[in-house]
Amino acid sequence: MNHRAYLALAIPLTISTMTTPLLGAVDTAVVGQLPDSAYIGGVAVGTLIFNTLYWVFGFLRVSTSAFAAQASGASDPAQGILALARPFLLAAVVGVCFILLQWPIEYGALILFSSDSDVTKFAAEYFRIRIWGAPFTLMNYVILGWLMGMAKIKESLFLQVLMNVLNMILDILFVHVFSFAVKGVAAAALIAEVAAFILGLLIIMKASPFKWRLPSFQELVDTQSMKKMFNVNKDLFIRTICLLVVINMFTAKGASFGTDLLAANAVLFQIHYIMAYFFEGFANATSILVGKAVGASDKELYKKTLTLSKQWSVITAVVIASVYGLFQEHIISLFTNLPRVLELSTMYGTWLILYPFAACFGLVIYGVFTGATEIAPVRNSMFYAMIVYILIQITATPIWHNHGLWLAFIVYTIGRSGFLVMYTPRLNKKMLYVMKGI
C-alpha cells in the first residue's frame, strides 16, 4: 500500500460522497434565488428533519461497509451476502415505520424547530412529500455501504452521481420551469431516491463477486452475528444521536436569531457539509482498507493505512481551507443573491476557514475505527465533544450571539478529533494483537 494506491481508492470515494452534500447545496441554491429568505429557511428546516431521521440510521451504511469489507478480506461469500441481507431488512422495516408515524414526526419536529409562519409552512410542504421516500433512502444506505465495502468503487460512484444529477436536474425543472417552489425540491428528492434504489439493486446483481442465493432464516438471525451487528450499530446510533443533538441545537438557536440569520447559517452549513464529506471520502477508503486488513489478518496493511490516513487528513485540510479562504465570497454567492443573507453569510463565514483543521483527524481516523468495527471509542469521543458543545453554546451565545454559536461548533469539532485520536494507541495495540502482530 502506497500513496498512489491509497488515492486510487480515496479519490473516487471522495467524488462519490461529495454528491451527497452537493445535493443539499443545490436545493439551497435553487430556492436561494427565490425572492424570500423564508424559502431557504423552510428547505433548511425540512432538510434538517430528514437529516435527523436518516442520520440516526446512518450506521446502516457505515456498518454494512465495514462488515462487507471484512467478508471480502476473508474471501467469505456467505458472510458477504449476509452483510447485505441483515441491514437491508432492518432498513425496510424502519423506513415503513417512518411513513406510518409521519404525522407525529412532523408535529414534533416543527415545534422543535419553531420559526416564523412562512418558514414552518414551507418546511411542512417539504416534509409531506419527501417522507414517502424513507424506505428507499435507508435501503440505499445499505446498498451503497455494501458496494463500498466490496471495493466496487466505480459502481458506487455511478449510483450516487446518477441519483444526485437526476435530483439536481429535477430541482431546476420543478422550481424554475414549473414554479413548484419548495414542493418541487421535495418531489425531485423523492423521485431521485426511488430511481437510485431500483438502479442500486440492478448494480448489485451485476457487480457482486458472489453467486447470489437467499440466506436461510437461521443464517439471517444467527445469534452471535446479529449480536455483533447490533453492538456495532448501537454505538454508531449513540454517536449519531450526539451529532444530531449538536446540529439541532445549532439550528434551533440560529432560528431564534431571525429568518435572515437562519438562512445565512443554512448556507454556511451547506458549505460545511461539502468540506466534511470531502474528508469522508478518505475515511471511507481508510475503513475499507482497515476492514480488509482485519479480515485478512494483514498487520502491514493496517499500519500503512493508518499512516496514510493521518498524512492525507492534514493535506486535505490545507487544500480545503486554502480554496475556501481564497474564494469565500464567490462560493457564498453561489447559494443566494439576497443582499442581507449574503452579508450575514460573509460575516460569519470566516469561521469555516478553521473547520478543516479542526475536523481533519476526527473525520478521517474515524474510518480506522469503523473498518475495525471498534465503535465504542467513536461513541465516547462524540459524547464528550457534545458535552463541550453544549457548555460553550450556553455560555458563549448570550455574549457573542451568532459568533458564539460558531465558536461552540468549532471547539466541538476540535474535541471530536482530539478525543478520538486519544483512543488510537489502544486500538492499534488491540488490532495488532488480533492480527498476531506481537
Secondary structure, 3 states (H helix, E strand, C coil): CCHHHHHHHHHHHHHHHHHHHHHHHHHHHHHHCCCCHHHHHHHHHHHHHHHHHHHHCCHHHHHHHHHHHHHHHCCCHHHHHHHHHHHHHHHHHHHHHHHHCHHHHHHHHHHHCCCCHHHHHHHHHHHHHHHHHHHHHHHHHHHHHHHHHCCCHHHHHHHHHHHHHHHHHHHHHHHHHCCCHHHHHHHHHHHHHHHHHHHHHHHHHHHCCCCCCCCCHHHHCCHHHHHHHHHHHHHHHHHHHHHHHHHHHHHHHHHCCCHHHHHHHHHHHHHHHHHHHHHHHHHHHHHHHHHHHHHHCCHHHHHHHHHHHHHHHHHHHHHHHHHHHHHHHHHHHCCCCCHHHHHHHHHHHCHHHHHHHHHHHHHHHHHHHHHCCCCHHHHHHHHHHHHHHHHHHHHHHHHHHHHHHHHHHHHHHHHHHHHHHHCHHHHHHHHHHHCCCC
